[in-house]
Amino acid sequence: MSTPTGSARVTLYTRPGCHLCDAAREVVASVCDDLGESFEEVDITTDDELEDRFGEDIPVTFVDGRQHDFWRVDETRLRTALGA
């Protein structure tokens, strides 16, 4: 199973060609940039376990190792979760 490195507080699970993933990436990148945080992106299509776990519920965001959102990323909620 592909796992995040743990160096970033936010992990974004995505798949190529996903328009919701593209929108989520923009929100996550913007918020993380504003707050000086980093994020990492994991392509679920590279790992069968991740495909089984998340399936069509992508994008999925995790903050500090805990699931935060799926499908859409709410900017305000993400900022709050990161302590802004």
C-alpha positions as CSV (number, residue, x, y, z in Angstrom):
1,M,0.0,0.0,0.0
2,S,1.3,3.5,-0.9
3,T,1.5,5.6,2.2
4,P,2.2,9.2,2.8
5,T,5.7,10.1,4.0
6,G,4.3,11.8,7.1
7,S,6.1,15.1,6.5
8,A,3.0,16.9,5.4
9,R,0.0,17.7,7.5
10,V,-2.4,17.3,4.6
11,T,-2.7,14.3,2.3
12,L,-4.8,14.5,-0.8
13,Y,-5.8,11.1,-2.4
14,T,-6.7,11.5,-6.0
15,R,-6.9,9.8,-9.4
16,P,-5.8,11.1,-12.8
17,G,-8.5,12.8,-14.9
18,C,-10.8,13.5,-11.9
19,H,-12.2,17.1,-12.1
20,L,-13.2,17.1,-8.5
21,C,-9.5,16.2,-7.7
22,D,-8.3,19.1,-9.7
23,A,-10.6,21.5,-7.8
24,A,-9.6,20.0,-4.5
25,R,-5.9,20.3,-5.3
26,E,-6.4,24.0,-6.0
27,V,-8.1,24.6,-2.6
28,V,-5.6,22.5,-0.7
29,A,-2.6,24.1,-2.4
30,S,-4.0,27.6,-1.8
31,V,-4.8,27.0,1.9
32,C,-1.5,25.3,2.5
33,D,0.5,28.0,0.8
34,D,-1.3,30.7,2.8
35,L,-0.6,28.9,6.1
36,G,2.9,27.8,5.3
37,E,1.9,24.1,5.4
38,S,2.8,21.4,3.0
39,F,0.6,18.8,1.4
40,E,1.3,15.6,-0.5
41,E,-0.8,14.0,-3.2
42,V,-1.3,10.2,-3.5
43,D,-2.6,8.7,-6.8
44,I,-4.9,5.9,-5.7
45,T,-4.6,4.1,-9.1
46,T,-1.1,3.1,-8.2
47,D,-2.2,0.9,-5.3
48,D,-5.0,-1.7,-5.3
49,E,-5.6,-1.3,-1.5
50,L,-6.2,2.5,-1.9
51,E,-8.5,1.8,-4.9
52,D,-10.5,-0.6,-2.8
53,R,-10.5,1.8,0.2
54,F,-11.5,5.0,-1.5
55,G,-13.0,3.8,-4.9
56,E,-15.3,6.6,-6.1
57,D,-15.1,8.7,-2.9
58,I,-12.2,10.7,-4.2
59,P,-10.8,13.2,-3.8
60,V,-10.2,12.4,-0.1
61,T,-8.3,14.7,2.2
62,F,-6.6,13.7,5.5
63,V,-5.3,16.3,8.0
64,D,-2.8,15.1,10.6
65,G,-3.5,11.5,9.6
66,R,-7.3,11.6,10.1
67,Q,-9.9,11.7,7.3
68,H,-11.2,15.3,6.8
69,D,-13.3,15.5,3.7
70,F,-14.2,13.7,0.5
71,W,-15.5,14.8,-2.9
72,R,-15.2,18.5,-2.2
73,V,-12.8,20.4,0.0
74,D,-14.3,23.3,2.0
75,E,-11.7,26.0,2.4
76,T,-13.0,27.3,5.7
77,R,-13.2,23.8,7.2
78,L,-9.6,23.0,6.0
79,R,-8.3,26.3,7.5
80,T,-10.0,25.5,10.8
81,A,-8.6,22.0,10.8
82,L,-5.1,23.4,10.3
83,G,-5.5,25.8,13.2
84,A,-5.9,29.0,11.2
